[in-house]
Amino acid sequence: MSLEQLTEGVREKVSSGGIEESVKFELGDTGQIFLQGSDVSNEDAEADCTIKMTAEDLADLLSGELDPTAAFMGGKMQVEGDMSVAMKLGSIV
């Protein structure tokens, strides 16, 4: 999936309400997705929680093929910053 498709996928997930804290998905060479509340962009801003993973793994996470806990435990997702924010995000994706 392209960065635009992934950004739109995240936007759809948080359209009914996101979380107050900010989250940044760092997707290596693909780019980044920044979200706060239901606002989603590709800006590279400081976030309360940064999640590092591949674009392919994020696509699987958004489609429901990859469980967030399994991704974290399996090393497919690295979390920096406030872990409680990542856990809140898990209920949305």
C-alpha positions in Angstrom: 0.0 0.0 0.0 1.1 3.5 -0.6 1.5 6.1 2.1 -1.6 7.9 0.9 -3.7 4.6 1.1 -2.3 3.9 4.6 -3.0 7.5 5.7 -6.6 7.2 4.5 -6.9 3.8 6.3 -5.8 5.4 9.6 -8.2 8.4 8.9 -11.1 6.0 8.5 -10.3 4.2 11.8 -10.3 7.4 13.8 -13.1 9.2 12.0 -15.6 8.3 14.7 -13.2 9.6 17.4 -9.5 9.0 18.0 -7.5 9.6 21.2 -6.5 12.9 22.7 -2.8 12.1 22.7 -0.7 12.3 19.6 0.7 9.3 17.8 3.2 9.0 15.0 3.7 5.9 12.9 7.2 5.8 11.5 7.2 3.6 8.4 10.9 3.8 7.4 11.4 4.9 3.8 7.7 5.0 3.2 7.2 8.1 5.4 5.2 8.8 8.6 1.6 9.2 9.7 0.8 11.6 12.5 -2.5 11.6 14.3 -4.1 13.4 17.1 -7.8 13.0 17.8 -9.4 12.5 14.4 -6.8 14.7 12.6 -4.5 12.6 10.4 -1.6 14.0 8.4 1.9 13.0 7.1 3.7 15.7 9.0 6.8 14.8 10.9 5.9 16.2 14.3 6.8 15.3 17.9 4.3 12.8 19.4 3.4 11.4 22.8 4.0 7.9 21.3 5.9 6.8 18.3 5.2 3.5 16.7 7.9 2.1 14.3 6.8 -0.6 11.9 6.8 -1.4 8.2 4.2 -0.1 5.8 3.2 -3.7 5.1 2.7 -4.5 8.8 0.6 -1.3 9.2 -1.6 -2.4 6.3 -2.1 -5.8 8.0 -2.9 -4.1 11.3 -5.5 -1.8 9.7 -7.1 -4.7 7.9 -7.3 -6.8 11.0 -4.9 -9.5 9.7 -2.3 -8.5 12.4 -3.2 -8.3 16.1 -1.5 -5.3 17.7 -0.3 -7.3 20.7 1.1 -10.0 18.5 2.8 -7.4 16.4 4.5 -5.9 19.5 5.4 -9.2 21.1 6.7 -10.5 17.7 9.0 -7.5 17.2 7.0 -6.2 14.2 6.2 -3.0 16.1 8.4 -0.9 18.3 6.9 1.6 20.7 8.7 4.7 22.0 7.3 7.1 24.4 4.0 6.6 26.4 3.0 3.0 26.2 -0.4 3.7 27.6 -1.1 5.8 24.4 -0.3 2.8 22.2 -2.6 0.7 24.3 -5.5 3.2 23.8 -4.8 3.1 20.0 -5.0 -0.7 20.0 -8.7 -0.4 20.8 -9.2 1.8 17.7 -7.3 -0.2 15.2 
